[in-house]
Amino acid sequence: MADEAFRQQVKNRRDYLRASRSKILVWTAAEREEDVMRLLSEKTPDLAAIRLRMPDLALFRAGGFTVLPVRDRNGLEALARYLQGERGRAEIESDSGACLSAAADSGGIVTAFVFHAPKTGTVTGMGAGSEAGADYAHLIGDIPKQYEPAELYVYRDRFCFPFYFREAESAEKLDVGTAVPGKPKPKAVIADWFLGYGDGVILLPLLRKFIDKQARLGHEVHLIAKEKLAWFFGTFLQGCRIYRSPESPAVYEAVLRSSLYRKAVLLPVSVSSPPTRHISGLFGAALGFKRPYALPEPVPVFYPPLPAEQAEELAGLRAAGCKVVGIQFHTGDAKRSWPEARAGRFIALCRERGLALVNLTPLPYPAEGCSDWSRLPVERLFAAIGELDAVVGIDSVCGHMAGFLGVAHITLWGRSFPHLQFPFTSDESHVSFRTLRANYSLVPRSADIADIPAELAFARLTDILEGRLPLGKELHTVEDTLEGQGIEWVSGR
């Protein structure tokens, strides 16, 4: 019954996306391109857009695209109304293609943008207000197969997306004004869409080292990442350009083919067969470094300080003689989240012992008796975690920050093992995402995080706080992990 309901939900989702994909092609001459790009860029969180050179209107019309010409201010205003949801047919100027041909014949540069116009609606199994959103996978599938990504387009030094050309034609490379006689081309680093904040923490020292090395060689570095990581890296990294990009393989292909860069590096995230590699080693090798590398000592001045409210609360707990422990028990992945019953029992045990707990990230259930710091921005968590005696949490960002800072912490593993991602599935990957140092791992043999008892996690925490389980600040190697150093396997409930 549950499987049948799930299949129906998937079918409803597919039907909804199919009905939501209103395919649009906007073409414009060079003098209006900036205005069109400005309108589209305002919609980038929920609108997938791809740039084209000299579109074949007949091909796109045959594929179901509506063609909107923007030749003057009236056309621009019509596009703005269209993007705002005023989509009456009277708003759309008929375009046979003659105007586009005339513009090209007169020597004008003609650019087009294709996108799906997002719709809001209700569908069974999805709830009200669901949106198709920025769906690059479907948009790329809708583009005629004669076109492919051959260049990268960067808008106002902050957002980039693929630039498509006809496959049969040689790609006309962009003159972006970045070429300086005698100055080497920049190098690009692409952070895979799979990466989250925890992986970003592991990357920080490597990226800093890479940026500094390239600066000495005269190369500028462009870091390309999805929106949340672009913002995260922008907080902590200087000396490079950081671009937001859509979460689409087409962007990777466009960057790798682009004439803008001397070299482009796509950071790997998986290894399909042994030997096992630590993710920091994969990142480092891609950036040209060998492991082991020296982990730089964190410098507090580089991190935003703890806000006054939390600093005052922490000072009060210290004055009362409390040990202060940070917790993170939930994330967007249910298989990595500790069940509420386990978390509640752990919190109760800590309160009985007089430990002060600080909840560091949002929970879908109340954490009675815990200080709530879950509203702190991610960049403030460095300062918060650096002041704690220990951290207990799932395989996520807070543990990675603790490892980066050398704060003792326990990782509660679910879905994956310290040395193997997604065991017992076809997606199995021989990569270790274990934190950098000062880590003790509780690992259920079943890969089910619910198999970790609260009593065991509490016992190991007290061992750490009372000095019976010292955790060093040396960098964890993949060999350490494979040998079981700092790892305790849990058989079941």
Secondary structure, DSSP 8 states (H G I E B T S, - for coil): -HHHHHHHHHHHHHHHHHHH-EEEEEEEEHHHHHHHHHHHHTTTTT--EEEEES--HHHHHHTT-EEEEE-SHHHHHHHHHHHTT---GGGS----SHHHHHHHHTT--EEEEEEEE--EEEETTTEEEEE----HHHHHHHS-TTEEEEEEEEETTTEEEEEEEETTS-------S---TT----EEEE--TT--HHHHHHHHHHHHHHHHHHHHHT--EEEEE-HHHHHHHHHH--SSEEEE--S-HHHHHHHHH-TT-SEEEE-----SSSS-EEHHHHHHHHTT--SS-------GGGS----HHHHHHHHHHHHTT--EEEEE---S-GGGS--HHHHHHHHHHHHHHT-EEEE-S--SS--TT-EE-TTS-GGGHHHHHHT-SEEEEESSHHHHHHHHHT--EEEE--SSBTTBBSTTSTT-B-EE---SSSEEEEEETTS-GGGS-HHHHHHHHHHHHTTSS----S---HHHHHTTTTEEEE---
